[in-house]
């Protein structure tokens, strides 16, 4: 907004008292970077002849003009570069494609019924409609506290950016919802929409048997060390993994972000990664040139100590 106002004021200045200036400061539409243009049509004072005495310091009305021009130069450059510096941050570059939509952002959280092959019945064991007590304990209404904490991170981020949002569970979300809004998907095994999307990508999730869940790299199918065992004792879990995605869904044509841990530890780590400016700087350092306009998929790992995840670590990336 401020750059738009500045751009308008510059144009007004060069149409009036600044019309005679050879150097014009221009901020092109869609950019925050000031450009300096030399005008050949501007009036230029002739250089003094060799016989003329050298001019002294500006006097009279010219001194205010010099001060005004210097002030205008500062007004033009400093805010523009401040905005440029903020806009070029990896954190903003990651989120701008998602938050640029005029539609509200859909925050879709996984629940207990996610990943099940059978739908949650609307009636309780054939005994009639659900009671309030049964509704409160229904699988479609049950989310993990760690997923809820990750949801709160994203809600705070979107609200801080001044964008409207709507929260739905993966059971409530419809295909029409995903077609009409950019989406943030929370959860992997408990979110059918996430499983559908990552199933077509390079890094995908598999259940080879038993309680084992693993992330598979289609480009390196022999790799099998990104896994977690759901039958292992809870306090023995030492590492978890997550899939982070920012891409345009080929079916809905909407920008989609995932924070998808193989368990809640990975989801917490993914939420921290996606809402931290420091973590995004790590991504920027490892990413190829021009990544900000690309789709991307990231495999994260996190060390788990006595049921608490540590900082996220990028272990693999894919850009396209």
DRENRO-607679 format. One record per residue (C-alpha): x, y, z; chain; residue in one letter. Coordinates in pm, 1 decimal. Layout:
<nodes>
X  Y  Z  A  a $
...
</nodes>
This chain:
<nodes>
0.0  0.0  0.0  A  x $
277.5  244.2  92.7  A  x $
472.1  171.1  -226.1  A  x $
155.8  230.9  -429.4  A  x $
116.6  572.2  -263.3  A  x $
484.0  648.6  -315.6  A  x $
459.6  551.8  -683.4  A  x $
164.2  791.5  -724.1  A  x $
344.1  1077.8  -547.8  A  x $
652.5  1032.6  -763.8  A  x $
440.1  1049.3  -1078.6  A  x $
270.4  1367.9  -956.9  A  x $
605.5  1524.3  -868.8  A  x $
755.5  1462.3  -1214.6  A  x $
444.0  1599.5  -1382.8  A  x $
477.6  1927.4  -1192.1  A  x $
786.3  2078.8  -1031.3  A  x $
1010.1  1784.0  -1108.2  A  x $
935.2  1789.3  -1481.9  A  x $
1270.9  1952.1  -1559.4  A  x $
1476.0  1688.0  -1382.3  A  x $
1688.9  1465.6  -1600.1  A  x $
1694.4  1179.1  -1349.3  A  x $
1356.5  1031.1  -1256.8  A  x $
1298.5  781.4  -977.8  A  x $
1049.7  518.4  -1095.9  A  x $
905.4  219.1  -910.8  A  x $
747.8  -11.8  -1173.1  A  x $
411.0  -168.6  -1096.7  A  x $
446.6  -505.8  -928.9  A  x $
795.0  -422.4  -801.4  A  x $
943.3  -269.6  -487.6  A  x $
1276.5  -180.8  -647.1  A  x $
1339.0  184.4  -743.4  A  x $
1479.8  248.3  -1091.0  A  x $
1657.3  561.7  -1211.5  A  x $
1568.9  682.5  -1557.9  A  x $
1740.8  959.0  -1752.1  A  x $
1502.8  1175.7  -1949.9  A  x $
1632.1  1332.0  -2274.7  A  x $
1333.5  1567.0  -2296.2  A  x $
1392.9  1743.1  -1966.3  A  x $
1519.1  2098.4  -1970.1  A  x $
1887.3  2119.6  -1883.5  A  x $
2066.4  2434.9  -1771.5  A  x $
2349.9  2525.1  -2008.8  A  x $
2698.5  2483.1  -1872.0  A  x $
2873.0  2810.7  -1784.0  A  x $
3107.4  2947.8  -2049.8  A  x $
3481.8  2934.6  -1978.0  A  x $
3489.3  3312.0  -1932.4  A  x $
3209.6  3311.6  -1679.5  A  x $
3300.7  3298.4  -1310.5  A  x $
3241.5  2970.9  -1136.1  A  x $
2900.7  2964.7  -971.3  A  x $
2886.5  2988.9  -595.7  A  x $
2659.7  2795.1  -362.0  A  x $
2289.8  2792.2  -456.2  A  x $
2101.9  3092.5  -329.4  A  x $
1741.7  3205.6  -315.0  A  x $
1471.3  2961.7  -420.0  A  x $
1715.5  2692.7  -542.4  A  x $
1830.8  2590.6  -193.3  A  x $
1482.7  2464.5  -85.9  A  x $
1463.9  2273.3  -413.7  A  x $
1789.1  2090.1  -336.4  A  x $
1666.1  2000.7  12.1  A  x $
1331.4  1883.8  -125.3  A  x $
1499.7  1667.3  -386.0  A  x $
1727.6  1508.5  -125.2  A  x $
1429.4  1442.5  99.4  A  x $
1235.0  1292.9  -191.0  A  x $
1529.8  1067.8  -270.4  A  x $
1532.9  936.0  85.5  A  x $
1156.7  891.1  89.1  A  x $
1174.3  699.9  -238.0  A  x $
1463.8  470.5  -160.7  A  x $
1445.0  384.5  208.8  A  x $
1084.7  257.9  234.1  A  x $
1119.1  79.8  -97.2  A  x $
1427.5  -106.6  13.3  A  x $
1271.6  -184.3  350.9  A  x $
974.5  -342.2  175.2  A  x $
1209.5  -512.8  -67.5  A  x $
1412.7  -657.6  216.1  A  x $
1098.3  -789.6  388.1  A  x $
947.1  -922.5  66.0  A  x $
1264.7  -1104.0  -28.8  A  x $
1281.7  -1299.1  295.6  A  x $
1252.9  -1675.3  233.5  A  x $
963.6  -1698.4  480.1  A  x $
753.7  -1448.3  283.9  A  x $
862.4  -1595.6  -48.1  A  x $
736.5  -1936.9  64.0  A  x $
397.2  -1813.0  183.4  A  x $
317.6  -1540.9  -71.8  A  x $
183.8  -1783.9  -337.5  A  x $
-54.4  -1927.9  -77.6  A  x $
-169.0  -1601.0  75.9  A  x $
-197.8  -1409.0  -252.9  A  x $
-541.9  -1555.7  -322.2  A  x $
-843.2  -1335.2  -254.0  A  x $
-1027.8  -1639.4  -116.9  A  x $
-1008.2  -1750.0  244.0  A  x $
-745.1  -2005.5  338.8  A  x $
-876.3  -2349.9  427.3  A  x $
-707.4  -2506.8  732.0  A  x $
-781.8  -2878.6  712.7  A  x $
-684.6  -3088.0  1015.8  A  x $
-664.7  -3464.9  1035.4  A  x $
-884.5  -3656.1  1278.2  A  x $
-925.5  -4005.5  1421.0  A  x $
-1137.8  -4122.6  1129.1  A  x $
-869.2  -4023.0  877.7  A  x $
-715.0  -4310.6  690.2  A  x $
-1001.0  -4549.0  764.5  A  x $
-1148.0  -4737.3  472.5  A  x $
-1502.2  -4724.6  613.5  A  x $
-1703.4  -4407.0  674.4  A  x $
-1797.1  -4301.6  1025.2  A  x $
-2164.7  -4396.7  1068.2  A  x $
-2413.2  -4120.8  1125.8  A  x $
-2615.9  -4342.3  1356.8  A  x $
-2501.3  -4527.9  1667.7  A  x $
-2515.9  -4905.8  1611.1  A  x $
-2854.2  -4881.9  1441.8  A  x $
-3015.9  -4741.0  1755.7  A  x $
-3113.9  -4410.4  1601.7  A  x $
-2947.1  -4072.1  1573.2  A  x $
-2627.4  -3997.9  1762.1  A  x $
-2666.3  -3857.6  2109.1  A  x $
-2467.2  -3550.3  2206.4  A  x $
-2236.0  -3769.2  2413.1  A  x $
-2174.5  -4000.3  2116.8  A  x $
-2115.5  -3700.9  1890.0  A  x $
-1851.4  -3562.1  2126.7  A  x $
-1660.9  -3889.6  2122.4  A  x $
-1708.3  -3962.8  1751.1  A  x $
-1396.2  -4033.6  1547.6  A  x $
-1481.6  -3750.5  1308.1  A  x $
-1474.3  -3504.0  1599.4  A  x $
-1152.1  -3627.6  1762.3  A  x $
-815.5  -3464.6  1684.9  A  x $
-479.7  -3504.0  1855.4  A  x $
-366.1  -3218.7  2078.5  A  x $
-35.7  -3197.8  1885.6  A  x $
-224.0  -3150.9  1557.8  A  x $
-438.2  -2885.5  1726.9  A  x $
-121.3  -2704.2  1838.2  A  x $
5.7  -2710.6  1479.1  A  x $
-331.3  -2581.7  1359.8  A  x $
-299.4  -2290.6  1604.2  A  x $
40.9  -2201.8  1454.5  A  x $
-103.6  -2176.6  1105.8  A  x $
-413.7  -1987.9  1217.8  A  x $
-191.2  -1729.5  1389.2  A  x $
27.6  -1698.0  1081.2  A  x $
-263.2  -1649.2  840.1  A  x $
-436.6  -1401.8  1072.4  A  x $
-114.0  -1203.4  1116.5  A  x $
-99.0  -1170.0  737.0  A  x $
-450.9  -1025.6  738.7  A  x $
-606.5  -1315.1  547.4  A  x $
-940.9  -1480.5  631.7  A  x $
-943.1  -1852.2  702.7  A  x $
-1177.8  -2139.6  780.6  A  x $
-1103.0  -2446.0  990.2  A  x $
-1242.9  -2785.4  891.8  A  x $
-1159.6  -3145.2  974.9  A  x $
-1056.5  -3377.7  696.1  A  x $
-1397.6  -3546.3  731.8  A  x $
-1585.3  -3218.9  681.8  A  x $
-1377.9  -3087.7  390.3  A  x $
-1522.0  -3149.1  45.2  A  x $
-1362.3  -3153.7  -296.0  A  x $
-1547.0  -2828.0  -371.2  A  x $
-1383.3  -2669.2  -65.2  A  x $
-1039.1  -2763.9  -192.4  A  x $
-1117.5  -2631.4  -539.3  A  x $
-1220.8  -2290.2  -408.6  A  x $
-944.3  -2208.8  -159.2  A  x $
-572.7  -2239.4  -98.3  A  x $
-531.8  -2517.5  155.4  A  x $
-306.9  -2601.9  449.0  A  x $
-330.9  -2974.8  526.1  A  x $
-233.0  -3089.2  875.9  A  x $
-152.0  -3454.2  933.7  A  x $
-58.7  -3743.3  707.9  A  x $
-196.1  -4082.7  808.0  A  x $
-500.2  -3918.9  967.3  A  x $
-575.6  -3687.8  675.2  A  x $
-711.3  -3851.9  361.4  A  x $
-663.2  -3534.7  155.8  A  x $
-289.9  -3531.8  234.8  A  x $
-254.0  -3900.7  149.9  A  x $
-428.1  -3844.5  -183.1  A  x $
-195.7  -3560.9  -275.1  A  x $
141.9  -3701.4  -170.8  A  x $
55.9  -4037.4  -324.2  A  x $
138.4  -3889.2  -665.2  A  x $
466.1  -3720.1  -568.4  A  x $
830.7  -3819.3  -551.0  A  x $
828.4  -3859.0  -172.0  A  x $
527.3  -4061.5  -67.1  A  x $
417.0  -4266.0  234.6  A  x $
385.1  -4645.0  247.2  A  x $
272.4  -4907.6  499.4  A  x $
479.0  -5216.9  418.6  A  x $
322.9  -5421.7  697.4  A  x $
283.3  -5452.8  1069.7  A  x $
309.4  -5117.5  1240.2  A  x $
580.4  -4986.1  1009.8  A  x $
519.5  -4663.0  819.5  A  x $
784.6  -4518.5  592.0  A  x $
850.1  -4240.6  344.3  A  x $
950.6  -4376.7  5.2  A  x $
1168.2  -4189.0  -244.2  A  x $
1059.9  -4286.7  -594.9  A  x $
1397.0  -4165.5  -727.3  A  x $
1579.2  -4393.3  -483.2  A  x $
1343.9  -4686.6  -413.7  A  x $
1607.6  -4888.6  -224.5  A  x $
1622.1  -4631.8  53.6  A  x $
1416.2  -4748.1  351.9  A  x $
1553.1  -4566.5  658.2  A  x $
1283.1  -4299.2  684.4  A  x $
1038.3  -4502.0  892.0  A  x $
858.2  -4523.5  1223.8  A  x $
714.5  -4827.9  1403.5  A  x $
369.7  -4776.5  1553.1  A  x $
404.4  -5094.6  1758.7  A  x $
720.2  -4971.9  1934.4  A  x $
684.1  -4844.9  2293.7  A  x $
590.9  -4480.4  2299.5  A  x $
890.0  -4373.8  2510.4  A  x $
1129.1  -4563.2  2280.2  A  x $
1048.8  -4353.3  1972.8  A  x $
1369.8  -4164.6  1895.0  A  x $
1303.2  -4012.9  1551.7  A  x $
1012.0  -3913.2  1333.2  A  x $
976.6  -3780.1  979.4  A  x $
741.9  -3544.8  799.1  A  x $
650.5  -3440.5  446.7  A  x $
630.2  -3067.7  378.2  A  x $
478.0  -2965.3  48.2  A  x $
405.4  -2637.4  -123.4  A  x $
260.6  -2696.0  -466.6  A  x $
-35.3  -2632.4  -689.7  A  x $
-262.2  -2933.8  -659.8  A  x $
-298.1  -3063.8  -1019.2  A  x $
-661.0  -3163.5  -954.8  A  x $
-790.3  -2858.5  -768.6  A  x $
-547.4  -2603.4  -921.2  A  x $
-510.4  -2445.0  -577.6  A  x $
-190.7  -2380.1  -383.8  A  x $
-155.1  -2641.1  -111.3  A  x $
80.0  -2667.9  186.2  A  x $
118.4  -2980.1  399.3  A  x $
253.5  -3029.5  749.6  A  x $
239.5  -3406.5  741.7  A  x $
423.0  -3606.3  1003.9  A  x $
426.6  -3985.2  1011.3  A  x $
322.4  -3934.2  1373.8  A  x $
233.2  -3628.7  1576.7  A  x $
601.0  -3560.8  1648.7  A  x $
672.2  -3508.5  1279.9  A  x $
365.0  -3290.4  1238.1  A  x $
476.7  -3068.2  1525.5  A  x $
822.2  -3036.0  1369.7  A  x $
671.8  -2952.7  1030.0  A  x $
451.9  -2685.1  1186.7  A  x $
755.3  -2531.2  1355.1  A  x $
950.8  -2539.0  1029.2  A  x $
675.4  -2372.4  826.3  A  x $
608.3  -2092.6  1074.8  A  x $
971.1  -2006.3  1158.6  A  x $
1167.4  -1743.1  966.9  A  x $
1494.9  -1895.6  1085.3  A  x $
1403.5  -2239.4  950.8  A  x $
1305.8  -2088.0  614.6  A  x $
1650.9  -1933.1  588.3  A  x $
1795.4  -2284.4  613.9  A  x $
1573.7  -2389.3  324.9  A  x $
1683.5  -2089.4  120.3  A  x $
2049.7  -2179.2  171.3  A  x $
1997.0  -2534.3  42.1  A  x $
1747.4  -2461.4  -236.4  A  x $
1827.8  -2406.8  -605.1  A  x $
1814.1  -2066.1  -766.6  A  x $
1458.9  -1958.6  -843.6  A  x $
1298.8  -2198.9  -593.8  A  x $
1051.9  -1936.4  -475.4  A  x $
842.7  -1980.8  -789.2  A  x $
869.5  -2359.8  -790.6  A  x $
667.5  -2638.6  -638.7  A  x $
862.8  -2807.5  -363.1  A  x $
853.3  -3116.4  -144.5  A  x $
1071.2  -3160.0  163.8  A  x $
1145.2  -3453.8  390.3  A  x $
1204.6  -3342.2  749.0  A  x $
1337.5  -3539.9  1042.5  A  x $
1315.8  -3463.4  1411.8  A  x $
1482.7  -3624.6  1711.6  A  x $
1230.6  -3735.3  1973.8  A  x $
1334.2  -3742.0  2340.1  A  x $
1088.3  -3884.6  2592.2  A  x $
787.9  -3799.1  2382.0  A  x $
902.3  -3449.2  2283.9  A  x $
1019.0  -3360.4  1928.9  A  x $
1332.2  -3154.8  1872.7  A  x $
1405.8  -2897.2  1600.2  A  x $
1327.8  -2996.7  1240.2  A  x $
1608.1  -3095.3  1004.3  A  x $
1586.2  -3099.2  624.7  A  x $
1703.2  -3439.9  497.8  A  x $
1582.4  -3431.3  136.3  A  x $
1424.1  -3186.8  -109.2  A  x $
1264.1  -3192.2  -451.3  A  x $
1183.3  -2884.5  -663.7  A  x $
995.7  -2868.2  -992.1  A  x $
</nodes>
